[in-house]
Amino acid sequence: MSGDLKIGIAGIGTVGEGVVDLLNKNHEHILKRTGQNLKLVGLSARDRSKKRSFKVNDYLWFDNPCDLASSKEIDVFVELIGGSDGIAKESVEVALTSGKHVVTANKALIASHGMELSKIAESNSSILNFEASVAGGIPIIKLLKESFVGNKISKIYGILNGTSNYILTQMEKTGKSFEDVLSEAQSLGYAESDPSFDINGTDTAHKLAVLTSLMTGLPPNLSSIEVEGIQSISAEDIIFSKKLGFCIKLLGIVSEQNGNYIQRVHPCMVPIKSSISRVDDVNNAIFVEGNFVGPVVLEGLGAGAGPTASSVVSDLIDVSKGKNVLPFGCKLENKEIKLDKDAARLGPWYIRFKVIDEPGVLAEIAAELKNQSVSIESVLQRGRAPGECVSLIMTTHETEEKKFKAAMQQIQKLKALAEPPCVIRIEKLLRN
């Protein structure tokens, strides 16, 4: 693209300010390295009067993002509003149908409407880039779309949510409860006032849906992902995981299995000596396995103004160069990935029971496990308190998930259980 690339940004929050800051501070550096002049000309946000780190009056202002998206003053529309629908979706559609290019950091939008937005972009010869939608500054999307395009990817897994990783890391380091660490994370700005999407696995699921499409060439489908969060993880689970040689991480996993794609988001116990166990606090890490490149690991900051702005500007530079790669690296097939709850995951489990300490409880639990051919590997109990509630910890040998869940359904009917058991998968798919 010759001349200036004229940019409009909708959504001037943390990331939006980061993009403006990067474009201003690194303007000469970008021009020298790429020969491309990235020129910010227009802005849109809910509150023009809000105090910001730059002068709003230096740019054209649009109260309505859709007016900015259709403006003849811009070549590319940067959507940083957030949310899967509403004005974010509408403004992106307006931009693409107006022949504008779009760069977005909105994983919820791409996960929910990636297929239809891709079609609009293709029919209007527009570029739709979304590197910043997954893992902040880690260039995983470009890697899958371009660098690994000659590989069949069999597996992607990793830590995709910095807030949950921070909470689990701090629980491990301090011994504090989930609730206490969450409160601290909110005070430090690592967690939102409503952290639901982070801690219940939804944010990770959005990102996994995007990665799955890049891996498979199939449309993103959130309903095909089995999702569990970290709300039930207690300080006790952290202590016992250490005793057993593991730490707990919230992982997003997609793998090819007998021609189907299995997608899961849930807490996992991973070996303390594995590389992913050492990815702490707000960092993200993504593991990719290709049939020729083999295993590749990427690690870095998964969120924040700087890393996310870096990915947004990288996408803008690609637009300025006229680099029009299909949004998901290929035309998406009109075929839906479906949730397969009966997928035959074979692996061990960790179980924490809260039971009344009385004779015969362990035997009853063991009998139900045996009935489903689930073999116990180890049993731990912290002290004795006859007649009172105590924690009983078990790990199993490798077992089919369907059989394990059938056993747990029966065990939950036992009168000695004081509360539903906490179950965590022990993952051995991770490379050391």
LINCOR-V422164 format. One record per helix or strand. SS is the DSSP state (a for helix, b for strand). FROM is the first residue (numbers start at 1). TO is the last residue. If there is no record, write none. Layout:
ss = <SS:SS>
from = <FROM:FROM>
to = <TO:TO>
//
This chain:
ss = <b:a:a:b:a:b:a:b:a:b:a:b:a:a:b:a:a:a:a:b:a:b:a:b:b:a:b:b:a:b:b:a:b:b:b:a:b:b>
from = <4:14:27:37:56:60:65:76:86:101:107:128:131:140:153:162:178:196:202:218:222:225:235:246:260:275:283:294:305:333:346:361:376:389:399:401:417:422>
to = <10:25:34:44:58:61:70:79:97:104:123:129:133:147:159:174:188:199:216:218:224:227:243:257:271:278:290:301:320:333:356:371:381:396:400:411:417:426>
//
